[in-house]
Amino acid sequence: MQRYIDCHCHISATDFDDDIDDVIVQSQKAGIMALIGVAEHAGEFEKVIQLSQRFPGFVMPCLGVHPVQGRDPACPRGALLEDLDSALPLIEKYKEHIVAIGEVGLDFTPRVVNSDAGKESQRQVLIRQAEIAKHLNLPLNVHSRSAGRPTIHLLKELGVENALLHAFDGKTSVAMEGLHAGYYFSIPPSIIRSEQKQKLVKQLPLENLCLETDSPALGPEKQVRNEPRNIVISAEYIAQTKGIPLEKVIEVTTHNALRLFPKLKTFIKV
């Protein structure tokens, strides 16, 4: 049986604390061979690592500082360089265990940042983490909400060669700039209710697509907890849109993921 790779999920989210074992079992039953678990802040790093040790060869950790910070979801703020202070030593500590630096990026949503200074701060945080990724020879797992063009332009400016633009919400014309830079785009199950992502899948070649769930967010239904097993929905929609067999979508997206995240091959049985 051909198997999926979920290239971006928040398996360490508190939403999964009560039934993590069942979530993992259901993921495996759905045909997933690996979950790439991303972190958002240093306080989450140890939990991601612990899950990767609890489910070896299945949960693959990514460590990074998200562009949106703040403990209270009702009062988000843009990332600051100070947010890296406690993160960098842990990235160094676990560098042999992580498959990418992420979740990193830019988020110019007005409620998060509404000044040039705030945007520049996020840029500096991304620049620093891109340097770390290059030093460790790791890809970036990238967030770019309301900042598609600035994110892609900065990645290119920094000479980033290996990046996954997760749940990209920009225009297809902007995505094409990332495509020409060799970047990959991962598609979540929310595609079934997102006209923008549907357009993206129509235009981007399968050779630049990966699968993700962004669990517990971006599921097929709003306000309902998303799970890794829903990755099947993403694959099926891509197959339907492109008029190709589901098996082809699984084969190519898995190949793309293994190419983008080469360390996966050292941890999982391919």
Residue pairs with C-beta under 8 A, 6 or more apart in sequence:
1 31
2 31
2 247
2 250
2 251
2 254
3 31
3 32
3 33
3 250
3 254
4 30
4 31
4 32
4 33
4 211
4 231
4 232
4 235
4 250
4 253
4 254
5 32
5 33
5 34
5 35
5 36
5 210
5 211
5 253
5 254
5 257
5 258
5 264
6 27
6 32
6 34
6 35
6 36
6 211
6 212
6 213
6 215
6 228
6 231
7 36
7 141
7 164
7 166
7 186
7 210
7 211
7 212
7 257
7 260
7 261
8 36
8 38
8 102
8 103
8 141
8 164
8 166
8 167
8 186
8 188
8 212
8 213
8 214
9 35
9 36
9 37
9 38
9 212
9 213
9 214
9 215
9 228
10 37
10 38
10 40
10 214
10 215
10 216
10 217
11 20
11 23
11 35
11 37
11 48
11 51
11 59
11 215
11 228
12 37
12 39
12 44
12 47
12 48
12 51
13 215
13 216
15 216
15 225
16 23
16 215
16 216
20 51
23 227
23 228
23 229
24 55
24 58
24 59
26 227
26 228
26 229
27 35
27 227
27 228
27 229
28 58
29 229
30 228
30 229
30 231
30 232
31 232
31 250
32 228
32 229
32 231
33 58
33 254
33 268
33 270
34 57
34 58
34 59
34 60
34 257
34 264
34 267
34 268
35 58
35 59
35 60
35 228
36 60
36 62
36 99
36 100
36 141
36 257
36 261
36 264
37 48
37 51
37 52
37 59
37 60
37 61
37 62
38 48
38 62
38 64
38 102
38 103
38 141
39 45
39 47
39 48
39 61
39 62
39 63
39 64
39 102
39 103
40 64
40 65
40 66
40 68
40 69
40 103
41 65
41 66
41 69
41 83
41 87
42 65
42 83
42 86
42 87
42 90
43 86
45 63
45 87
45 90
45 91
45 94
46 90
48 59
48 61
48 62
48 63
49 61
49 63
49 94
49 97
51 59
51 61
52 59
52 60
52 61
52 97
56 267
57 267
57 268
57 269
58 268
60 99
60 261
60 263
60 264
60 267
60 268
61 94
61 97
61 98
61 99
62 98
62 99
62 100
62 101
62 102
62 103
62 141
63 87
63 90
63 91
63 94
63 98
63 101
63 102
64 87
64 91
64 100
64 101
64 102
64 103
64 104
64 129
64 140
64 141
65 79
65 83
65 84
65 87
65 104
65 125
65 129
66 79
66 103
66 104
66 105
66 107
66 143
67 78
67 79
67 104
67 105
67 106
67 107
67 112
67 122
67 125
67 126
67 143
68 76
68 77
68 78
68 79
68 107
68 109
68 112
69 76
69 77
69 78
69 79
69 80
69 83
70 76
70 77
76 111
76 112
77 112
77 113
77 118
78 107
78 112
78 113
78 118
78 119
78 121
78 122
79 121
79 122
79 125
80 121
80 125
81 121
81 124
81 125
81 128
83 125
84 125
84 128
84 129
88 132
91 98
91 101
91 132
91 136
95 136
98 138
98 263
99 138
99 139
99 261
99 263
99 264
99 267
100 133
100 138
100 139
100 140
100 141
100 164
100 261
101 129
101 130
101 132
101 133
101 136
101 138
101 139
101 140
101 141
102 140
102 141
102 142
102 164
103 141
103 142
103 143
103 166
104 125
104 126
104 129
104 130
104 140
104 141
104 142
104 143
105 126
105 140
105 142
105 143
105 144
105 147
105 151
106 119
106 122
106 123
106 126
106 143
106 144
106 147
106 150
106 151
106 154
107 113
107 122
107 143
107 144
107 145
107 146
107 147
108 119
108 122
108 145
108 146
108 147
108 150
109 145
109 146
110 146
112 118
113 119
113 122
119 150
123 150
123 154
126 151
126 154
127 154
127 158
129 140
130 140
130 155
130 158
130 160
131 158
133 139
133 140
133 160
134 159
134 160
138 162
138 263
139 162
139 163
139 164
139 260
139 261
140 155
140 160
140 162
140 163
140 164
141 163
141 164
141 166
142 151
142 155
142 163
142 164
142 165
142 166
143 166
143 167
144 150
144 151
144 152
144 165
144 168
144 169
144 170
145 167
145 169
146 169
148 165
148 168
148 169
148 170
148 171
148 174
148 175
149 170
149 174
149 177
151 165
152 165
152 174
152 177
152 178
152 181
152 183
153 177
155 163
155 178
155 181
155 183
156 177
156 181
161 181
161 182
162 182
162 260
163 178
163 183
163 184
164 183
164 184
164 185
164 186
164 210
164 260
165 175
165 178
165 183
165 184
165 185
165 186
166 185
166 186
166 188
166 212
166 214
167 186
167 187
167 188
167 190
167 197
167 212
167 214
167 218
168 175
168 178
168 185
168 197
168 200
169 196
169 197
172 199
172 200
172 203
172 204
175 185
175 200
175 203
175 204
176 203
178 185
179 185
179 204
179 205
179 208
183 208
184 208
184 209
184 210
184 256
184 260
185 200
185 204
185 208
185 209
185 210
186 209
186 210
186 211
186 212
187 197
187 200
187 201
187 209
187 210
187 211
187 212
187 234
187 237
187 238
188 197
188 212
188 213
188 214
188 218
188 219
188 226
188 234
189 213
189 218
189 219
189 220
189 226
189 230
189 231
189 233
189 234
190 197
190 214
190 218
190 219
190 220
190 226
191 197
191 198
191 201
191 233
191 234
191 237
191 238
192 220
192 233
192 237
193 220
193 221
193 222
198 237
198 241
201 209
201 237
201 238
201 241
201 242
202 241
202 242
206 238
206 242
206 244
206 248
206 249
206 252
206 253
207 252
207 256
208 256
209 238
209 252
209 253
209 256
210 253
210 256
210 257
210 260
211 231
211 234
211 235
211 253
211 257
212 231
212 234
213 219
213 226
213 227
213 228
213 230
213 231
213 234
214 226
215 225
215 226
215 227
215 228
215 230
216 225
216 226
216 227
217 226
218 226
219 225
219 226
219 227
219 230
220 226
220 230
220 233
235 246
235 249
235 250
235 253
236 246
238 249
238 253
239 245
239 246
239 248
239 249
242 249
257 264
258 264
258 265
258 270
264 270
